[in-house]
């Protein structure tokens, strides 16, 4: 049986920053909903779309100049604007979000954490329409001899706890590989840099961000058919979900989504 190294979870403090002026400035096309669309929504804070994120997770969410930004952050800011709402971000741990606990506790109205839609997660939360297609990937030092997942026998693979990358590694790595789970990127990537682990299994966009000009390399990509969605409470968030999906469709139609995508994922 594959060895799994337990890793002590660290407490993640909740940090709330109001995203002011950090958006893409998508213009007036996406603001047609206004307060009329926002009416009837059971929001954590009236007049505000409160978004839970797991920071840092570049390029989807990170802090810059004292504000949260990134693809997810700018996208949800545009969605909030179109719904006639202010936009606030709360930084929480990924586990509390993907389990539904943070949403059930009314910490936020919706999540934006590069979260893959899965049947298991849908037992506890609902998702918006898909907004991003993602691959899994393996990140290793550029001078590593073992660069493929099949070569990781006896090696230690770092994963982020509760992610589909963790599941994929558990199901597909050699039996003798050690799968070590970390609570966040703050611990995950430094573990590779220090030599504590031999590779990282993570969503492709995140691993690309950590290649450090060739010091590390994405050695393999895995097409798992994953799509990201924005989670909401399973009960009582129907109006919020309808508004989010409506604005997401508008942003794709008016070109704002493509502009944000090119900004964060373009060549």
N, C-alpha and C positions, 0 to 999 in steps of 0.2 A: 504494500500500500504506500502511496506517495506520502512522504513526510511533509507535514504542514507546521511551520514554525509559528507558534502563537506570538502575537505582538501586542504589547500594552497600548491600549487606546489612550490618547491624550485628550484632556478636556479642551474643547474649542469654545472660546468665549464668543458671545454674540455681539457683533459689531454692526451698528446701523449707520449708514451714510445716505443722505439724500442726494440722488444723482441730479446735479444742477449743471446744465450747460455742457454735459459730456456726450450728448447724442450726436447723431449724424446730421441733424438739421434737415430732415427729409421734406420740409416744405409743408404747405397747407393741404396737399392732396389727401393725407392720411388722417386729417383731423375732423372729418365729417361727422363722426359720431356725437361728440360733444357730451354735455351733461344729460341729454335725453337718453343716450345709449347707456350711460353709467347708472341711471336710475334703476332701482329694483335689485341692484347687486348688493350682496351682504359682504361688505368690505371690512377688513381689519381696521382700517382707518378711513372714515368717510372722505371721499374725494381723492383718494390715493390708491394706486395699485402698488401693493407691497410685495416685493419680489425676494424670494430666498435664493441665495447663490452659495457656492462653495469656492471661496477665493483663497489662494490663487489657482486658476486653471486656464492659463493662456492657451490659445488666443480668445477663449470664450469669456473669461472673467479674470480681471486682475486690477490692481490698484495703481493709479498713476496720478501724481500731483494731488494726492489726498482725495481722489474720487475713484469710484469704480467705473471701469470701462471694459471694452471687449465686445465680441460679436453678440453674445447673449444679452449683455447689458444695454448696448445700443438698440438692439432689436426690441427688447421689452420696453425701453423708453419710448420708442416710436409707437409701439402698441398702446401704451398708456396715453400718449398724446392723442392718438386717434379715438380713444375712448373718452376723452375729455377729462383725464385724471392726471394728478401729479404722479411722480415715479420715485419710489424709495426702495433701496436695496438693503437687505439684512444678510450678513455673512454667517452661515451656520455650517456644521459638518454635513458631508454628503450622506452619511448613514441616516441621520435624522430626517433628511429630506426624502430619500428614496424609500424609506420605510413608511412614510406618511405621517410620522409622529409630529413633525414640525407643523404640518398643515392642519392636523387634527387639533393641535394646541393653539390654533389661530395666530401663529407666529407670522404668517404671511398669507397672501391670497393665492399666489402661484409660485412655482419654482422655475429657475432657469439655471441649470447646472450641467449642461451637455449630457442629459440623462437619456439613455436608451429606453425605448418603449418595450416592455417585456410582459408576458402573461403573468409572471410571478408578481411583478410590481402592480399590475392592474387589479390584483386582488385587494389592494389597500388604497389605491389612488386612481384617479382618472388622468388622461393626458389630452393635451391639445392635439391638433393635427400635426403630423410630422413636419419639422422645419429644417432638418439637416440629416444627410446620409453619411455614415461614418464607417471606417475600417478599423480593425484592431491592428496592432503593430508591435514589433520587438525592437527595442533600443539597446545597443551594446557598445562598448568601447570600440573605436575603429581598429585597434590592434588586437582585438579578441580573436582567439582561434575558433571558439564556438560562436557561430553567428546565426544558426538556424534553431528553431524550436526543437527539432528532432535531435539536435546535438547537445541539449541541455541536461543530459543525464548526469546526476551528481552535482549539478549547478544550482544556484539560488536565483529564482526569478522574483523580482519585486512586483507587486500589484497594489492597486488602491482598493481598500476594503469596500465591499459591497458593490463593486463595479462588474460589468460584463467582461472586462479584461481578466478579472480574478476568476470568473467562471470558465472562461475560455482556456486559461492556463491550467486550471485544475483538470479540465476534461481532455486536454490535448498534449500537455507536456509529458515527457517520459516519466515512468513510474518513480524513478529515483530522484527526480527533480524536487527541490524544496521550494514551496510557494510561500513567500513571506508577504503578509498583508500590512500595509501602512494606512493610517487614517486619512492622510492628505498628501498633496504634492510637496508640501513643506518638508516632509520627511522622506518621501519617495525618491526624488531625484538626487538629493545629497547622499543617499545610501549607495547609489551607483558611483557617484564621484569618489566616495571614500573607499570603494572596493568591497563594501559590506555585502553587495549583491553582484551578480554577474550580468543581469539583464533586467529590463523593465518591459512588462506587457501592459500596454496602455492604448487608448484611442490615438489614431494616427496624428491628428492635428497637434495634440499635446506633445507627443514624442518628437515631431518635426521641430517644435519650438526649442527643444533641448539638445540639438545636435552640436551646438557650440562650434560652428565653423569647422566641422570635420573631426572634432575630438571624439564625438560619438556618432553613430550611424544607425539609421533605421534599416535593419538588415532583412526584415521580412514584413510583409503586409498580408493581412488575412481578411478576405471578404466574408463577413458574417451576416450581411444583410441588415445591419442595424440602422435604425432611424431614431433621432432625438425628438422628444416631445417635452412640453412644459407641464409638469404635474400640478394637479389641484386636488382638493378634498373630494372624496368619492361621493359624499352627500352634501347638497346645499350650494354647490358651486356652478350649477348649470348656467346661470346668467353670465357669470364671469367667463366661463369657458366659451360660451357663444360669442361674447364680445371679443375675446382674444382671437378666436378662429376667424372671425369676420375681419379684424384688422390685419391679421397675418396674410389673409388672402389679398387684401387691398395693397399691402406693402409689396407683395409679389407682382401684382398687376401694374403698379405705378413705377416700378423700377427701383424703389428704395431698398428692397431686400437684395437685389443684385449688386447695388452699390456697396452695401455693407459686406456682402460675401466677397466681392473683389478686394475690398479694403483689407480683410483679414486672411483671406485664403488665396488671393491672386498671386501670380508669379512675381 
